[in-house]
Amino acid sequence: MSQATTNTRRANKRGLATRESMIKAAIASLATGDPAAVSGNRIARDIGATWGVVKYQFGDIDGLWAAVLRHTAEERGDLPANLAPGGTLAERVGALIDGMYVGLTTPEALAIETLRAALPRDHAELEREFPLTAAELASWKPDWEQACHRAFADLNIEPVRIRRMAALIPAAMRGISSERFLGTYGDLDDAKRGLIDAMVAYLTD
């Protein structure tokens, strides 16, 4: 192996390590929940770099946000893959709900919520102003739906019901997580159990 090739590989490794550390620093900054954390200059400051260095790695703020979302998706993995083969319907639904419940407490989830709150709500505007970020966000829905279909593939459940369940679980768990964050006199374990029972009843009706 030539010295030039060795130097190039070392440089590539350093570049990847720098990029990774910047993504993690951006996630930590966003996870504070501070709306100002979505500022490119603020992120650069928290990362400990100039905005020019960040642009060199990611192109622009859209590239940075897309990289952050891709990283969180890779870290999260395929939630239904953790389901035990041959588990009952209730066990599988419960594993999905518990996995989502725990996942929404991670720094990555908090970072995503901060970022989403700052992004345009209108899809056309989002896709126009932040096309890479929009593409990453758009990819999550079909990936999650496909994972849910795989998790229940051997149980002969109507696909439309699995699709609707896949749409409901993230929204419902965000509501329960919000209650946990804000404080509540309600029993959130009962809320989760009720959601599991309702989903099982719906899927077996």
trRosetta pair geometry for C-beta under 8 A, 3 or more apart (Angstrom, degrees):
i j d omega theta_ij theta_ji phi_ij phi_ji
1 5 5.2 -113 -176 79 90 130
1 6 5.8 102 131 -56 116 93
2 5 4.7 98 60 4 83 100
2 6 7.1 -147 97 -4 46 86
3 6 5.6 -55 -150 38 35 113
3 7 6.2 35 153 -20 68 106
4 7 5.8 -55 -148 37 29 111
4 8 6.3 32 152 -22 63 106
5 8 5.6 -54 -149 34 31 113
5 9 6.5 29 155 -18 65 104
6 9 5.9 -56 -151 35 30 109
6 10 6.4 29 153 -17 64 107
7 10 5.7 -55 -149 37 32 112
7 11 6.2 33 152 -20 65 106
8 11 5.6 -55 -149 36 30 112
8 12 6.3 31 152 -20 65 105
9 12 5.5 -51 -146 35 33 112
9 13 6.4 35 153 -20 65 103
10 13 5.7 -53 -149 35 32 111
10 14 6.4 32 152 -18 64 105
11 14 5.7 -54 -149 37 32 111
11 15 6.3 34 151 -21 65 106
12 15 5.5 -54 -148 36 32 113
12 16 6.4 30 154 -18 66 105
13 16 5.8 -54 -147 37 31 109
13 17 6.2 31 154 -19 65 107
14 17 5.6 -56 -147 38 31 112
14 18 6.3 34 153 -21 65 105
15 18 5.7 -53 -148 35 30 112
15 19 6.3 31 153 -19 64 106
15 57 7.7 175 -171 -114 85 91
16 19 5.6 -53 -146 37 32 113
16 20 6.2 34 154 -21 65 106
17 20 5.7 -53 -146 36 30 112
17 21 6.3 28 156 -17 64 106
18 21 5.9 -57 -148 37 29 108
18 22 6.4 30 153 -20 64 107
18 57 6.7 -136 116 -96 104 134
19 22 5.8 -57 -151 35 30 112
19 23 6.5 31 152 -20 64 105
19 57 5.1 172 -103 -162 86 123
19 58 7.8 136 -137 -60 97 84
19 67 7.5 -103 179 -171 103 149
20 23 5.8 -53 -150 34 32 111
20 24 6.5 27 155 -15 65 107
21 24 5.8 -55 -146 39 33 110
21 25 6.2 34 154 -19 66 107
21 47 7.8 115 125 -158 83 93
22 25 5.7 -55 -145 38 30 111
22 26 6.3 34 154 -21 64 105
22 47 5.1 25 -133 -145 76 136
22 49 6.9 -28 -106 11 111 145
22 54 6.5 163 -161 -115 140 81
22 57 6.0 106 42 92 163 166
22 58 7.7 -141 117 -33 141 118
22 64 7.8 -90 140 -133 115 103
23 26 5.7 -54 -149 34 30 112
23 27 6.5 32 152 -20 64 104
23 64 8.0 -173 -100 -160 70 74
23 67 5.6 -111 -101 132 116 108
23 68 5.7 178 -151 -93 87 63
23 71 4.9 130 167 -41 141 164
24 27 5.6 -50 -149 34 34 113
24 28 6.5 35 152 -19 64 104
24 71 7.9 -130 -66 162 61 154
25 28 5.6 -51 -148 35 34 113
25 29 6.4 35 152 -20 64 105
25 43 7.8 120 115 -172 94 76
25 46 5.9 167 162 124 102 89
25 47 4.3 120 105 -111 144 69
25 48 7.2 -106 -147 11 161 89
26 29 5.7 -54 -149 36 32 112
26 30 6.3 27 155 -14 66 108
26 43 5.2 22 -117 -155 91 116
26 46 7.5 121 -97 87 43 119
26 47 6.5 -2 -58 -72 74 110
26 64 6.4 -172 -114 174 163 111
26 68 5.4 -101 106 -90 128 124
26 111 7.6 92 125 -158 71 136
27 30 5.9 -58 -144 42 30 107
27 31 6.0 35 155 -29 65 110
27 68 6.0 165 -71 -148 83 104
27 71 7.3 -108 -56 95 132 132
27 72 7.1 151 -113 -71 127 103
27 107 6.0 87 147 132 103 106
27 108 5.9 -24 -158 -102 130 63
27 111 4.5 -62 -152 -74 67 167
28 31 5.7 -52 -143 31 27 116
28 32 7.6 44 153 -34 55 89
28 46 7.4 -163 86 158 96 125
28 107 6.5 -8 -101 179 54 140
28 111 7.7 -20 -35 -81 14 125
29 32 6.3 -42 -173 5 36 112
29 34 7.7 -69 173 51 71 111
29 37 4.6 169 146 -152 90 113
29 42 7.1 156 178 133 139 95
29 43 5.8 168 79 -116 159 67
29 46 4.1 95 -88 116 132 166
29 47 7.7 -64 -27 -49 138 69
29 111 7.9 72 69 -121 54 106
30 37 4.9 167 -96 128 47 133
30 38 7.1 65 -110 -75 96 67
30 68 7.3 78 3 -171 153 152
30 110 7.3 156 120 114 79 75
30 111 3.6 78 94 -144 116 83
30 112 7.8 83 134 -36 136 26
30 114 4.5 180 -177 72 84 134
30 115 5.7 -3 -153 -47 141 92
31 107 4.0 -15 -116 -161 158 83
31 108 7.5 -29 -83 -54 118 19
31 110 4.2 74 -143 90 75 115
31 111 4.5 -41 -62 -60 74 84
31 114 7.1 -142 -81 -1 21 136
32 37 6.0 150 52 -61 106 146
32 114 7.6 55 62 -84 56 159
33 37 7.8 105 72 8 13 138
33 110 6.4 -65 -63 178 86 107
33 113 7.7 -12 -110 92 82 109
33 114 5.5 -152 -119 -85 38 116
34 37 4.6 106 77 -29 90 102
34 114 7.4 27 53 -143 40 137
35 38 6.6 -39 -180 10 52 107
35 114 7.1 -159 -97 -160 44 92
35 117 7.1 -91 -110 105 92 122
35 118 6.4 145 -154 -80 81 109
36 39 5.7 -21 -180 -3 65 118
36 42 5.5 156 146 -91 86 166
37 42 5.9 -135 -127 119 32 134
37 43 6.9 81 180 -74 64 79
37 46 7.4 10 -137 -17 87 157
37 114 6.0 3 67 157 125 144
38 42 7.6 45 57 57 26 128
38 43 7.7 -4 -159 -45 17 113
38 114 6.8 -166 -55 143 99 94
38 115 6.2 138 -103 -115 109 59
38 118 4.1 -120 -41 93 172 176
39 42 3.7 81 70 7 106 110
39 43 6.6 -172 88 -10 54 81
40 43 5.7 -54 -148 35 30 111
40 44 6.3 31 154 -20 65 105
40 51 5.8 65 140 -130 105 115
40 54 7.0 176 -172 97 92 149
40 61 4.6 -95 -80 -84 115 114
40 64 7.4 137 -120 29 88 152
41 44 5.6 -51 -147 35 33 113
41 45 6.4 35 153 -20 64 104
41 51 5.7 -42 -98 -67 64 125
42 45 5.7 -54 -151 35 31 112
42 46 6.3 26 153 -14 66 107
43 46 5.8 -58 -146 41 31 107
43 47 6.0 31 154 -20 66 108
43 54 6.9 99 106 -121 107 160
43 64 6.9 112 127 156 160 155
44 47 5.7 -56 -146 38 28 112
44 49 5.4 -95 -162 82 78 74
44 50 6.0 3 177 171 130 18
44 51 4.4 -86 -60 -75 163 61
44 53 7.3 128 -144 56 106 92
44 54 5.0 -109 -96 -18 96 137
45 48 7.6 35 175 -72 31 31
47 54 6.7 119 49 -81 158 112
49 53 4.1 -103 174 74 120 136
49 54 5.8 138 98 -47 124 83
50 53 4.9 103 57 1 75 97
50 54 7.4 -140 99 0 45 85
51 54 5.5 -53 -151 38 40 114
51 55 6.2 43 150 -21 70 105
52 55 5.6 -53 -146 37 31 112
52 56 6.5 39 151 -27 63 101
53 56 5.5 -47 -151 27 33 116
53 57 6.8 25 153 -12 63 104
54 57 6.0 -62 -156 39 33 106
54 58 6.1 -25 167 28 71 111
54 64 6.3 3 175 -81 109 134
55 58 6.7 -82 -128 60 25 74
55 59 6.5 -27 -165 153 64 9
55 60 6.2 23 -127 -86 88 44
57 64 7.9 68 92 -91 99 87
58 61 7.9 59 112 -100 127 15
58 63 3.7 163 164 110 82 109
58 64 4.2 78 136 -67 166 68
58 66 8.0 158 -164 50 108 91
58 67 5.7 -103 -119 -5 115 140
59 62 7.4 -49 93 68 109 85
59 63 3.7 106 48 -23 104 157
60 63 5.3 105 48 8 57 101
60 64 7.4 -111 108 -3 35 91
61 64 5.4 -51 -149 35 38 114
61 65 6.3 35 155 -17 69 103
61 130 7.9 -67 105 -112 90 104
62 65 6.0 -55 -147 38 30 106
62 66 6.3 30 154 -19 64 108
62 129 7.7 -169 -85 138 121 59
62 130 4.6 -175 -118 -140 101 71
62 131 6.7 38 -176 41 145 62
62 132 4.8 114 150 38 100 107
62 133 5.5 -115 -153 -16 73 102
63 66 5.7 -54 -145 37 30 112
63 67 6.3 31 155 -20 64 107
63 132 5.8 35 -91 66 49 164
64 67 5.7 -58 -151 36 30 111
64 68 6.4 32 152 -21 65 105
65 68 5.5 -51 -148 34 35 114
65 69 6.4 33 154 -16 66 105
65 115 6.1 149 -142 -158 109 133
65 119 8.0 131 -175 -81 156 119
65 130 6.5 -19 66 -162 143 130
65 132 7.4 134 73 93 86 98
65 133 4.3 2 103 -96 120 121
65 136 7.9 -166 125 40 79 143
66 69 5.8 -56 -149 38 31 109
66 70 6.2 32 153 -20 65 107
66 130 8.0 179 -52 173 94 94
66 132 3.7 -60 -56 137 151 105
66 133 5.0 -118 -67 -75 77 53
66 135 7.1 20 -126 59 121 95
66 136 4.9 164 -142 -25 74 135
67 70 5.6 -52 -143 37 31 112
67 71 6.2 35 155 -22 64 106
68 71 5.8 -55 -150 35 28 113
68 72 6.5 25 155 -17 63 106
68 111 6.8 -120 174 141 125 130
68 115 7.1 166 101 -72 140 160
69 72 5.9 -55 -147 36 32 109
69 73 6.4 32 154 -19 65 106
69 112 7.0 93 -109 -113 79 100
69 115 7.7 -139 -67 103 96 158
69 133 6.6 120 -4 -141 142 69
69 136 4.0 110 99 137 137 143
69 137 6.5 -74 -154 -61 156 67
70 73 5.8 -56 -150 36 31 111
70 74 6.4 29 153 -18 65 107
70 136 5.8 -98 -57 -127 77 128
71 74 5.8 -58 -149 37 30 110
71 75 6.3 29 154 -18 65 108
71 108 7.8 -139 110 -128 88 120
72 75 5.6 -54 -145 38 32 112
72 76 6.1 34 155 -22 66 107
72 108 4.1 153 -128 -174 104 120
72 109 7.7 144 -165 -65 130 45
72 111 7.1 -159 -79 73 139 118
72 112 6.0 179 132 -59 173 117
73 76 5.7 -54 -145 35 30 112
73 136 7.4 -151 -17 -173 139 99
73 139 7.8 11 -119 95 166 112
73 140 6.7 -133 -105 -96 123 95
73 143 7.6 48 -161 92 126 164
74 77 7.3 28 177 -68 33 57
75 108 5.9 -171 77 -71 141 164
76 79 6.9 -33 161 -55 96 90
76 103 6.2 55 -133 -144 106 129
76 108 7.1 -149 -56 107 95 148
77 81 6.7 -85 148 42 108 130
78 81 4.0 73 94 -17 106 118
78 147 5.1 -169 -159 -121 93 128
79 82 6.4 -54 -176 18 45 109
79 96 6.5 91 129 -129 122 65
79 99 4.5 137 -161 134 114 147
79 100 7.0 36 -151 -61 163 71
79 103 7.2 -63 -96 -44 126 149
79 144 7.9 18 29 -130 116 83
79 147 6.5 89 50 145 76 147
80 83 5.3 -17 -171 -8 65 119
80 92 7.7 32 -143 -167 96 95
80 95 7.6 101 -124 107 56 114
80 96 6.3 0 -88 -91 84 97
80 147 4.5 155 26 159 118 95
80 148 6.0 167 -50 -89 148 40
80 150 6.2 142 103 77 137 95
80 151 3.5 -96 -167 -67 135 125
81 147 7.3 -69 -34 -150 79 109
82 95 6.5 -161 98 175 96 124
82 99 6.5 145 55 -93 137 138
83 87 5.8 -116 177 26 92 139
83 91 7.6 123 -153 124 93 90
83 92 5.2 37 -146 -126 137 81
83 95 5.0 145 -100 87 82 156
83 96 7.6 -6 -71 -51 118 79
83 151 5.3 91 14 -143 155 104
84 87 4.5 104 71 -53 89 112
84 91 7.0 -42 46 141 106 133
84 95 7.8 179 5 -69 77 156
87 91 3.9 -118 175 94 113 129
87 92 5.1 143 95 -56 118 82
87 95 7.2 41 123 -15 168 136
88 91 4.5 97 52 5 78 103
88 92 7.0 -145 92 -6 41 86
89 92 5.8 -57 -149 36 31 110
89 93 6.3 26 156 -14 66 107
89 152 7.7 49 -125 -124 83 106
89 155 6.2 113 -89 -146 99 152
89 200 5.5 120 119 -130 112 94
89 203 6.3 -169 -172 94 132 134
89 204 6.7 116 109 -57 171 114
90 93 5.9 -55 -143 41 30 107
90 94 5.9 32 156 -20 65 112
90 196 6.2 70 -156 164 81 112
90 197 8.0 13 -124 -91 108 50
90 200 5.1 0 -87 -89 77 144
91 94 5.6 -57 -144 40 27 113
91 95 6.3 31 155 -24 63 105
92 95 5.7 -50 -148 31 30 112
92 96 6.7 31 152 -17 61 103
92 151 5.8 149 -171 159 120 109
92 152 6.5 135 135 -82 153 83
93 96 5.8 -55 -155 34 34 112
93 97 6.3 26 152 -14 67 109
93 165 7.7 -84 -121 -172 104 137
93 196 5.3 137 113 -144 114 79
93 199 4.8 167 -156 101 142 131
93 200 5.7 -137 19 -63 157 82
93 203 7.4 -161 -71 4 132 147
94 97 5.8 -58 -144 41 32 108
94 98 5.9 28 160 -15 69 110
94 196 5.0 25 -82 -123 79 138
95 98 5.9 -54 -137 42 27 107
95 99 6.0 31 159 -22 62 110
96 99 5.9 -59 -147 37 24 111
96 100 6.4 20 157 -15 62 108
96 148 7.2 52 -119 -111 145 93
96 151 7.1 104 -68 140 117 170
96 169 6.0 -47 138 -147 116 160
97 100 5.9 -56 -148 38 29 109
97 101 6.2 33 152 -24 64 108
97 169 6.2 -125 -91 -145 72 109
97 173 6.5 -178 -152 -81 69 118
97 192 5.9 144 144 -158 131 95
97 195 6.1 149 -126 101 147 123
97 196 5.9 -115 16 -75 156 90
97 199 7.8 -173 -53 9 126 153
98 101 5.4 -52 -144 34 32 116
98 102 6.3 27 158 -13 66 105
98 192 7.4 71 -78 -171 69 139
99 102 6.1 -56 -147 40 28 105
99 103 6.0 30 155 -22 64 113
100 103 5.5 -56 -141 39 29 115
100 104 6.3 32 160 -25 64 105
100 169 5.9 162 -17 154 166 105
100 170 6.3 -137 -149 -99 138 57
100 173 4.3 152 124 22 121 179
101 104 6.3 -57 -155 27 23 109
101 105 7.7 17 149 -17 55 104
101 173 5.5 -125 -76 -150 64 115
101 176 6.8 -42 -114 96 100 129
101 177 6.8 180 -142 -71 61 97
101 192 6.6 -6 -73 -106 151 132
102 105 6.1 -64 -166 28 39 110
102 106 7.7 50 144 -38 67 94
103 106 5.9 -38 -163 1 45 116
103 109 5.9 128 145 -62 68 136
104 109 4.7 -175 -141 172 37 159
104 173 6.1 178 -23 139 146 107
104 174 6.6 -171 -128 -97 147 58
104 177 4.4 -80 119 -93 142 161
105 109 6.7 45 29 54 15 138
105 110 7.9 12 -171 -44 28 100
105 177 7.0 -152 -62 -140 74 117
106 109 4.8 99 57 4 79 99
106 110 7.1 -145 96 -2 44 86
107 110 5.6 -57 -147 40 35 111
107 111 6.1 40 153 -24 68 105
108 111 5.6 -53 -149 34 30 114
108 112 6.5 32 152 -21 64 104
109 112 5.7 -52 -149 33 33 112
109 113 6.5 35 153 -20 65 103
110 113 5.8 -52 -150 34 33 112
110 114 6.6 34 152 -18 64 104
111 114 5.8 -55 -153 35 32 111
111 115 6.3 29 152 -16 66 108
112 115 5.7 -57 -147 40 32 110
112 116 6.0 30 157 -20 68 108
113 116 5.9 -53 -140 38 28 109
113 117 6.4 33 158 -24 62 106
114 117 5.9 -57 -153 31 27 113
114 118 6.9 15 154 -11 61 109
115 118 6.0 -69 -157 38 33 105
115 119 6.4 32 152 -28 69 109
116 119 5.6 -54 -144 27 36 114
116 137 7.8 124 -103 -115 100 135
119 126 5.8 49 164 -119 108 109
119 130 6.5 -80 -138 35 108 154
119 133 6.9 -151 -117 133 137 140
120 125 4.0 -114 160 107 157 115
120 126 4.5 -156 71 -67 102 73
120 129 6.3 103 -6 38 134 134
120 130 7.6 170 21 17 102 111
121 125 7.9 34 59 57 47 124
121 126 7.7 -137 80 -46 7 116
122 125 4.1 67 80 14 108 111
122 126 6.5 180 87 -13 53 86
123 126 5.5 -55 -143 38 32 113
123 127 6.0 28 160 -17 67 108
123 134 7.3 110 -160 -148 70 122
124 127 6.0 -56 -145 39 27 108
124 128 6.3 26 155 -19 62 110
125 128 5.7 -58 -146 38 29 111
125 129 6.1 6 165 -1 67 114
126 129 6.5 -69 -138 47 23 94
126 130 5.8 -46 -172 51 64 98
126 133 7.3 -105 179 94 95 103
126 134 4.7 134 132 -92 98 114
126 137 7.8 -49 157 49 142 145
127 130 7.6 -69 -103 67 14 57
127 131 5.7 47 -172 -108 58 67
127 134 4.4 -168 -93 137 62 173
128 131 7.3 15 -121 -63 8 87
130 133 3.9 -20 153 41 116 121
130 134 5.6 132 97 -27 80 89
131 134 5.6 -56 -142 37 29 113
131 135 6.3 31 158 -22 64 105
132 135 5.8 -52 -150 32 30 112
132 136 6.7 31 152 -18 62 103
133 136 5.8 -55 -153 34 33 111
133 137 6.4 28 153 -14 66 107
134 137 5.8 -58 -148 40 31 109
134 138 6.0 31 155 -21 67 110
135 138 5.7 -55 -142 37 29 112
135 139 6.5 34 156 -28 62 105
136 139 5.9 -56 -154 26 30 113
136 140 7.5 40 150 -33 59 95
137 140 6.1 -44 -166 8 39 115
138 141 6.8 -47 -171 19 43 107
139 142 6.7 -65 -161 45 44 98
139 143 5.9 41 151 -21 75 118
140 143 5.7 -66 -146 42 30 112
140 144 5.9 28 161 -19 70 110
141 144 6.1 -60 -147 37 25 107
141 145 6.3 23 158 -17 63 109
142 145 5.5 -54 -142 39 35 113
142 146 6.1 35 160 -20 68 106
143 146 6.0 -56 -148 36 27 109
143 147 6.4 28 153 -19 62 108
144 147 5.7 -56 -149 36 31 113
144 148 6.4 31 154 -18 65 105
144 166 5.8 149 129 -173 96 113
144 170 7.3 -4 -177 -41 163 131
145 148 5.8 -56 -152 36 31 111
145 149 6.4 32 152 -19 66 104
145 162 7.8 110 -162 126 75 93
145 163 5.9 21 -145 -122 116 74
145 166 4.8 122 -106 124 65 164
146 149 5.6 -52 -148 35 34 112
146 150 6.4 35 152 -19 65 104
147 150 5.7 -53 -151 35 32 112
147 151 6.5 36 150 -25 64 105
148 151 5.5 -51 -148 30 34 115
148 152 6.7 0 163 7 66 107
148 162 5.5 165 130 174 109 101
148 163 7.8 147 87 -89 133 35
148 165 6.8 -180 -178 91 143 102
148 166 4.2 -147 14 -86 164 115
149 152 6.7 -78 -150 51 28 87
149 153 6.3 60 150 -74 66 85
149 159 6.6 16 -119 -133 113 89
149 162 5.5 109 -92 127 66 148
149 163 7.9 14 -68 -66 102 71
149 166 8.0 -33 -37 -50 72 143
150 153 5.4 -17 -145 -31 34 120
152 155 4.8 -62 -172 35 79 121
152 157 5.2 -27 151 29 130 131
152 162 5.6 -161 57 -107 140 128
152 203 7.6 -105 -144 -160 153 140
157 161 5.8 -103 165 73 101 121
157 162 5.7 108 107 -51 120 103
157 203 5.3 -20 -137 -170 135 98
158 161 4.5 82 73 2 95 107
158 162 7.3 -172 92 -6 51 83
159 162 5.6 -57 -151 37 39 110
159 163 6.2 41 152 -22 70 105
160 163 5.5 -51 -148 35 34 116
160 164 6.4 32 154 -17 65 104
161 164 5.8 -52 -146 38 33 108
161 165 6.3 36 152 -20 64 106
161 202 6.4 175 -160 141 112 93
161 203 5.5 141 143 -114 131 63
162 165 5.6 -53 -146 38 33 113
162 166 6.2 37 153 -23 65 105
162 203 7.4 61 -76 -120 65 109
163 166 5.7 -53 -149 34 30 113
163 167 6.6 28 152 -18 62 104
164 167 5.6 -52 -150 35 35 111
164 168 6.3 32 153 -20 67 108
164 202 7.9 -109 95 154 120 138
165 168 5.7 -59 -145 37 32 109
165 169 6.3 36 162 -31 68 103
165 199 5.6 88 -133 -147 115 108
165 202 7.0 161 -79 94 103 130
165 203 6.6 11 -60 -71 146 109
166 169 6.4 -43 -140 21 26 111
166 170 8.0 18 168 -7 54 99
167 170 7.6 -70 -170 34 28 97
167 171 7.1 9 152 -2 63 119
168 171 6.0 -77 -156 47 36 106
168 172 5.5 27 160 -19 78 116
168 199 7.6 -175 86 -96 134 105
169 172 5.9 -60 -139 40 26 108
169 173 6.0 18 166 -15 65 112
169 195 7.9 113 -117 164 69 128
169 199 7.6 36 -77 -95 96 146
170 173 6.0 -62 -142 41 26 106
170 174 6.4 31 158 -23 64 104
171 174 5.9 -53 -152 30 29 111
171 175 6.8 29 151 -18 61 104
172 175 5.7 -56 -158 33 35 113
172 176 6.5 29 150 -14 68 105
172 195 5.7 140 151 -129 147 140
173 176 5.5 -49 -143 39 40 110
173 177 6.0 42 154 -20 68 105
174 177 5.6 -54 -143 40 30 112
174 178 6.2 37 153 -25 63 104
175 178 5.6 -52 -149 31 30 114
175 179 6.7 32 151 -18 62 102
176 179 5.6 -51 -153 33 35 114
176 180 6.6 37 148 -20 65 103
176 188 5.7 117 -168 -151 100 104
176 191 5.4 168 -114 116 115 136
176 192 6.6 88 -151 -69 162 81
176 195 7.8 -80 -49 -25 141 148
177 180 5.5 -51 -150 34 36 114
177 181 6.3 35 151 -19 67 105
178 181 5.6 -54 -146 37 33 111
178 182 6.1 19 159 -9 68 112
179 182 6.1 -61 -137 45 27 102
179 183 8.0 -97 174 70 54 14
179 184 4.4 3 180 -34 97 146
179 186 6.5 -36 178 56 140 122
179 188 6.2 168 98 -93 121 113
179 191 7.6 84 62 1 156 172
180 184 7.2 -57 -77 13 32 112
180 188 5.8 32 -75 -86 96 166
184 188 6.9 104 66 -54 131 99
186 190 7.5 -119 169 59 85 113
186 191 6.5 56 143 -46 123 120
187 190 3.9 59 98 9 112 115
187 191 6.8 171 97 -16 59 81
188 191 5.0 -44 -147 32 44 119
188 192 6.4 46 153 -19 68 97
189 192 5.8 -49 -149 35 34 110
189 193 6.3 33 151 -18 64 107
190 193 5.6 -55 -144 40 32 112
190 194 6.1 36 155 -22 66 106
191 194 5.8 -54 -148 36 28 112
191 195 6.5 29 153 -20 62 105
192 195 5.7 -55 -150 35 32 111
192 196 6.4 33 152 -19 66 103
193 196 5.7 -51 -149 35 33 112
193 197 6.3 32 153 -17 66 106
194 197 5.7 -54 -146 38 32 110
194 198 6.1 31 155 -20 66 107
195 198 5.7 -54 -145 37 30 111
195 199 6.3 29 156 -18 65 107
196 199 5.9 -58 -148 37 28 109
196 200 6.3 27 156 -18 65 107
197 200 5.9 -56 -147 37 29 110
197 201 6.3 29 155 -18 64 108
198 201 5.8 -55 -148 38 30 111
198 202 6.3 30 154 -20 64 108
199 202 5.6 -54 -146 37 31 112
199 203 6.1 24 159 -15 66 110
200 203 6.0 -60 -143 41 28 106
200 204 6.1 3 164 0 65 116
201 204 6.4 -73 -140 48 23 95
201 205 6.2 47 158 -55 64 97
202 205 5.9 -32 -145 -4 28 118
